[in-house]
Amino acid sequence: MWWDILPIMGTIGEPERHEFDAEVMSLFPRLLDIAHDACRESALHGLGHWHLYYPNLESVVDEFLARATGLRSELVHYAKCARNGMVL
């Protein structure tokens, strides 16, 4: 998946990267709003990776699950895993 091969991760300990990290994090809710499971799964995968650096991203998953309707049960399960940083 894109998030596995792209050489970027959250960099909370590097203040010079704060703006970049903030921009990446602003993408997650917008990607989750795309009504296509592959886009949503990719965003959730990225959230799962970034959870290590920014656990506050859990709220992005919570808000997605609260507003999204008609999700496949597999995607809901993956979202719950990603919320805790448990993605492969």
C-alpha positions in Angstrom: 0.0 0.0 0.0 1.1 3.6 -0.7 1.6 4.3 3.0 4.0 1.3 3.3 6.3 2.4 0.5 6.2 6.2 0.9 9.2 7.1 3.1 7.3 9.6 5.3 6.2 9.1 8.9 5.0 11.4 11.6 7.9 13.4 13.0 6.7 14.8 16.3 10.2 15.3 17.6 11.2 17.5 14.6 9.7 21.0 14.9 10.8 21.9 11.3 8.5 19.2 10.0 5.4 20.4 12.0 3.8 22.1 9.0 4.4 19.1 6.8 2.9 16.7 9.4 -0.1 19.0 9.8 -0.8 19.0 6.1 -0.6 15.2 5.9 -2.9 14.8 8.9 -5.4 17.2 7.3 -5.6 14.8 4.4 -6.9 11.9 6.4 -10.5 13.2 7.0 -10.8 14.3 3.4 -9.7 10.9 2.1 -12.2 9.2 4.4 -14.9 11.4 2.9 -14.3 9.9 -0.6 -17.1 7.4 -1.0 -14.9 4.6 -2.2 -13.7 1.7 0.0 -10.2 1.6 -1.5 -9.7 5.3 -0.7 -11.1 4.9 2.7 -9.0 1.7 3.4 -5.8 3.6 2.3 -6.6 6.5 4.6 -7.2 4.2 7.5 -4.0 2.4 6.8 -2.1 5.7 6.9 -3.9 6.7 10.1 -2.8 3.4 11.6 0.9 4.1 10.8 0.7 7.7 12.0 -1.0 6.6 15.2 2.4 5.9 16.7 3.4 9.5 16.4 0.0 11.2 16.8 -2.4 9.1 18.9 -4.8 12.1 18.8 -5.7 10.9 15.2 -8.0 8.4 16.9 -10.6 11.1 16.8 -10.4 11.2 13.0 -11.4 7.5 12.9 -14.1 8.1 15.6 -15.6 10.9 13.6 -15.5 8.9 10.4 -17.3 6.0 12.0 -19.9 8.3 13.5 -20.8 10.0 10.2 -20.3 7.2 7.6 -23.3 5.0 6.9 -23.7 1.7 5.2 -20.0 0.7 5.6 -19.1 -2.9 5.0 -18.4 -4.7 8.3 -14.8 -5.5 7.2 -14.1 -1.7 6.7 -15.6 -1.0 10.1 -13.3 -3.6 11.7 -10.3 -2.2 9.8 -11.1 1.3 11.0 -11.2 0.1 14.6 -7.8 -1.6 14.1 -6.3 1.5 12.5 -7.7 3.6 15.3 -5.3 1.8 17.6 -2.4 1.6 15.2 -2.9 -2.0 14.4 -2.5 -2.2 10.6 -0.4 -4.5 8.5 
